[in-house]
Each structure stands twice: as C-alpha cells, then as structure tokens.
Amino acid sequence: MADIFSVREFEFPYRYKFPGQASNEHILFVIRENPVMLTARRTAVVIAAIAVLVVGYLLEQLLLNLTGPVVANLVMVVSLVLALGFGVIGWWWVSVLWQRSLALVTTMRLIKFIYTTPANRHSLALPLDMIVDTGAYSKGFLQAFFKLGTFTARSSAASSGAATDDPERVNKKYFYIENIAIAEDLQHYVSKVLYAFRHHHDQLATFRPFIPHLKGDARKEFMRQYPEYWS
C-alpha cells in the first residue's frame, strides 16, 4: 500500500495508510493545497535566488575598482554558488513541504498533517462527533480568482461556556483546511458525512467517498460501477 505522503495524485479508491489510522477507519477524501500555492512558493525561491545573483554582480562591479579583478571575480563565483544552492535547495524544500502536507476526511474524523520541515510535522484532528457546523469561504478577489478557499469545521468546544475574544482560544475551536480549490464542495460533502455519522453510523464504512467534480451523469456512472457505496 502506497505511503500517503509520497503519492503525487490521489485517486479513488483511497487505499492509503496514514499515521495513527485505526483498523476500522476508512479514508473518504484526501487533499493538498491548490497547486497554485506551490507555484507561488517556487516563484518566490527563484526570485530570491536571482536577488542573490544580482547582489553578487553589484558587489563584483564595486570591487573591480577597489580591489581588482581577483577578489571581484571570487565574489561573483561565491554569489553564483550561493544562488544556485539556494535555488536548488529552496525548490526541493517547498516542493516536499507541499507534497507531504495534506488533509483527510475519514469515517471517524477530520485530520491534517502540516510539515514545517521535510523531516518534522505536526498534526491536528477533529472527531466527527465533535463537529457542530461547517463553513467555506474565500478571502477577497485574488483568492477567489485563484480558487483558494478555506474549509472550516467548528468544534463543540465552541458551544460550551461563555464567549471569548481571545484569538488563541477561538482558533482552537476551529479546524481549518486552507488554500484549497473545492472548499465549498468539501463543505457540502462533510455535511453529508456528518448526517450519515449521526443517523446511519453502522453504514458509514460504505458511504460514498468524495470525488471532486463528480456530478450529474458522471456520478450516476460511478454509482453503477461501485454499487457497494451509498450517499
């Protein structure tokens, strides 16, 4: 079975394993950030590498008049090495973090893994029975244009006790999946999962997994091919 963090394109059926998965827990959907975010970060790395190269060139021109060509050429060579090293390592770094950071909907919970370095990650999970409601939104024109939406699920912890203006406490009550292209569709699907969890819990293992953009005739064809699933 494939390592979920090394899979480039997630495809149904979602027969992957993730850390901490229960023996009776099934993956209903898995997603990464919109690839637009990866492109933006790679572009930032390239721009930073070019900036290092430009600074090196300017120093070289300055040192040509002050110290002569030997030192000036050495500075330029060092700048080239630094720019190339930063570009290669930075490109690999942001690519690995993007590929390994993902979120899942399972028959038991919502869970996400966020890699802060290629070797370190943190995870956050919200059991289905603790979800009060869900939401989806985009922040401003640019996010809407690039299809960068945010899915949220509010924990039942937010419904107990007095209201608070403490941002840290508020953030702990919400589960976020950010910068995804199908936030609204995911919200609708999770709402269906919650209904099935509360009213047909014994049948949740065969609930139809979420396949983005599966609508109309395509959805009907899917149900014909996989009659064991329901929704």
C-alpha positions as CSV (number, residue, x, y, z in Angstrom):
1,M,0.0,0.0,0.0
2,A,1.4,3.4,-1.0
3,D,2.8,5.8,1.5
4,I,0.3,8.6,1.5
5,F,2.9,11.3,1.8
6,S,4.7,10.2,-1.3
7,V,1.6,10.0,-3.6
8,R,1.6,12.7,-6.2
9,E,-2.0,12.4,-7.3
10,F,-4.7,11.0,-5.1
11,E,-7.0,8.7,-6.9
12,F,-10.1,6.7,-5.9
13,P,-10.2,4.2,-4.3
14,Y,-8.3,5.9,-1.4
15,R,-6.4,2.9,-0.3
16,Y,-3.6,4.7,1.6
17,K,-2.4,4.5,5.1
18,F,-1.6,7.4,7.4
19,P,0.0,7.6,10.8
20,G,-2.5,6.8,13.7
21,Q,-5.1,5.3,11.4
22,A,-7.5,3.0,13.2
23,S,-8.0,-0.5,11.8
24,N,-11.7,0.3,11.1
25,E,-11.1,3.8,9.8
26,H,-11.6,4.4,6.1
27,I,-10.4,7.4,4.1
28,L,-13.3,9.3,2.4
29,F,-11.2,12.0,0.9
30,V,-7.6,13.4,0.9
31,I,-6.4,16.7,-0.4
32,R,-3.5,19.1,-0.6
33,E,-3.3,22.8,-1.1
34,N,-4.1,24.1,-4.5
35,P,-1.0,23.7,-6.8
36,V,-1.2,27.5,-7.3
37,M,0.4,27.7,-3.8
38,L,3.3,25.5,-4.8
39,T,3.9,27.6,-7.9
40,A,3.8,30.8,-5.9
41,R,6.4,29.4,-3.4
42,R,8.7,28.1,-6.2
43,T,8.5,31.5,-7.8
44,A,9.5,33.2,-4.6
45,V,12.5,30.9,-4.4
46,V,13.6,31.7,-7.9
47,I,13.2,35.5,-7.3
48,A,15.3,35.2,-4.1
49,A,18.0,33.3,-5.9
50,I,18.1,35.9,-8.7
51,A,18.3,38.6,-6.0
52,V,21.4,36.9,-4.5
53,L,22.9,36.8,-8.0
54,V,22.2,40.5,-8.6
55,V,23.7,41.5,-5.3
56,G,26.8,39.5,-6.2
57,Y,27.0,41.2,-9.5
58,L,26.8,44.6,-8.0
59,L,29.5,43.8,-5.4
60,E,31.7,42.5,-8.2
61,Q,31.4,45.8,-10.1
62,L,32.1,47.7,-6.9
63,L,35.1,45.6,-6.0
64,L,36.6,45.8,-9.5
65,N,37.6,49.4,-8.8
66,L,38.5,48.9,-5.2
67,T,40.4,45.6,-5.0
68,G,41.0,44.5,-8.6
69,P,39.6,41.6,-10.7
70,V,40.8,38.7,-8.5
71,V,38.7,39.5,-5.4
72,A,35.8,40.7,-7.6
73,N,35.7,37.5,-9.6
74,L,35.8,35.5,-6.4
75,V,32.8,37.3,-5.0
76,M,30.9,36.6,-8.2
77,V,31.8,32.9,-8.1
78,V,30.6,32.7,-4.5
79,S,27.4,34.5,-5.4
80,L,26.8,32.1,-8.2
81,V,27.3,29.1,-5.9
82,L,25.0,30.6,-3.3
83,A,22.3,31.5,-5.7
84,L,22.4,28.1,-7.3
85,G,22.5,26.3,-4.0
86,F,19.6,28.4,-2.6
87,G,17.6,27.9,-5.7
88,V,18.0,24.1,-5.8
89,I,17.6,23.5,-2.1
90,G,14.7,26.0,-1.8
91,W,12.9,24.5,-4.8
92,W,13.2,21.0,-3.3
93,W,12.2,22.3,0.2
94,V,9.0,24.0,-0.8
95,S,8.1,21.1,-3.1
96,V,8.5,18.5,-0.3
97,L,6.5,20.5,2.2
98,W,3.7,21.0,-0.3
99,Q,3.5,17.3,-1.2
100,R,3.7,16.0,2.4
101,S,1.2,18.5,3.9
102,L,-2.3,17.2,3.5
103,A,-5.8,16.9,5.0
104,L,-8.1,13.9,5.2
105,V,-11.8,13.2,5.8
106,T,-12.3,9.7,7.3
107,T,-15.2,7.8,8.7
108,M,-14.1,8.9,12.2
109,R,-12.6,12.4,12.0
110,L,-11.0,15.3,10.1
111,I,-7.2,15.2,10.3
112,K,-4.4,17.2,8.7
113,F,-0.6,16.9,8.7
114,I,1.4,20.0,8.3
115,Y,5.1,19.7,7.5
116,T,7.3,22.5,8.8
117,T,10.5,21.0,7.5
118,P,11.0,17.9,5.3
119,A,11.5,15.8,8.5
120,N,9.2,17.5,11.0
121,R,5.4,17.7,11.1
122,H,2.5,18.5,13.3
123,S,-1.0,17.1,13.1
124,L,-4.4,18.2,14.2
125,A,-7.6,16.1,14.3
126,L,-11.3,16.8,15.0
127,P,-13.6,13.8,15.6
128,L,-16.8,13.8,13.7
129,D,-18.9,13.6,16.8
130,M,-17.4,16.9,18.0
131,I,-18.2,18.9,14.8
132,V,-21.1,21.4,15.4
133,D,-21.1,23.0,11.9
134,T,-19.0,23.7,8.8
135,G,-18.3,26.6,6.6
136,A,-16.4,27.6,3.4
137,Y,-15.1,31.0,2.2
138,S,-12.6,32.8,0.1
139,K,-10.8,35.9,1.3
140,G,-11.0,38.6,-1.3
141,F,-10.8,38.8,-5.0
142,L,-7.4,37.3,-5.5
143,Q,-8.2,34.1,-3.6
144,A,-11.5,33.8,-5.4
145,F,-9.7,34.3,-8.8
146,F,-7.0,31.7,-8.0
147,K,-9.6,29.3,-6.4
148,L,-8.1,29.5,-2.9
149,G,-10.8,28.7,-0.5
150,T,-10.9,27.7,3.2
151,F,-13.0,25.0,4.7
152,T,-13.8,25.2,8.4
153,A,-15.3,22.9,11.0
154,R,-16.4,24.3,14.4
155,S,-15.8,22.1,17.4
156,S,-18.4,21.5,20.0
157,A,-15.9,23.1,22.4
158,A,-17.0,26.5,20.9
159,S,-20.6,25.9,22.1
160,S,-19.7,25.5,25.8
161,G,-19.0,28.3,28.2
162,A,-19.0,32.0,27.7
163,A,-17.9,33.6,24.5
164,T,-14.3,34.8,24.3
165,D,-12.4,37.4,22.3
166,D,-9.1,35.5,22.9
167,P,-7.8,34.7,19.4
168,E,-5.8,31.7,20.7
169,R,-8.8,30.1,22.3
170,V,-11.0,30.8,19.3
171,N,-8.6,29.2,16.9
172,K,-8.5,26.0,19.0
173,K,-12.2,25.7,18.4
174,Y,-12.0,25.6,14.6
175,F,-10.5,23.1,12.2
176,Y,-9.2,24.7,9.0
177,I,-8.2,23.3,5.6
178,E,-6.8,26.3,3.8
179,N,-5.9,27.2,0.2
180,I,-7.9,24.5,-1.5
181,A,-9.8,24.8,-4.8
182,I,-13.0,23.0,-3.7
183,A,-13.8,24.4,-0.2
184,E,-17.5,24.8,-0.8
185,D,-17.9,21.3,-2.4
186,L,-15.9,19.8,0.5
187,Q,-18.2,21.6,3.0
188,H,-21.3,20.1,1.3
189,Y,-19.7,16.6,1.4
190,V,-18.7,16.8,5.1
191,S,-22.2,17.9,6.0
192,K,-23.5,14.7,4.3
193,V,-20.8,12.7,6.2
194,L,-22.0,14.2,9.5
195,Y,-25.6,13.3,8.7
196,A,-24.6,9.7,7.9
197,F,-22.4,9.6,11.0
198,R,-25.3,10.6,13.2
199,H,-28.1,8.7,11.6
200,H,-26.5,5.7,9.8
201,H,-23.3,5.2,11.7
202,D,-23.3,1.4,11.1
203,Q,-23.3,2.1,7.3
204,L,-20.6,4.8,7.3
205,A,-17.9,2.4,6.1
206,T,-19.7,2.1,2.7
207,F,-20.5,5.8,2.4
208,R,-19.6,7.2,-1.0
209,P,-16.1,8.7,-0.9
210,F,-15.7,12.2,-2.2
211,I,-14.5,12.5,-5.8
212,P,-14.2,16.2,-6.8
213,H,-16.3,17.3,-9.8
214,L,-18.3,14.0,-9.8
215,K,-21.7,15.3,-10.7
216,G,-24.7,14.5,-12.9
217,D,-24.1,11.6,-15.3
218,A,-20.6,11.0,-14.0
219,R,-22.0,10.5,-10.5
220,K,-24.6,8.1,-11.8
221,E,-22.0,6.1,-13.7
222,F,-19.8,5.9,-10.6
223,M,-22.8,4.5,-8.6
224,R,-23.3,1.9,-11.3
225,Q,-19.6,0.9,-11.2
226,Y,-19.5,0.8,-7.4
227,P,-22.9,-0.3,-6.1
228,E,-21.5,-1.1,-2.7
229,Y,-21.3,2.7,-1.9
230,W,-24.3,4.8,-1.0
231,S,-24.9,8.5,-0.2
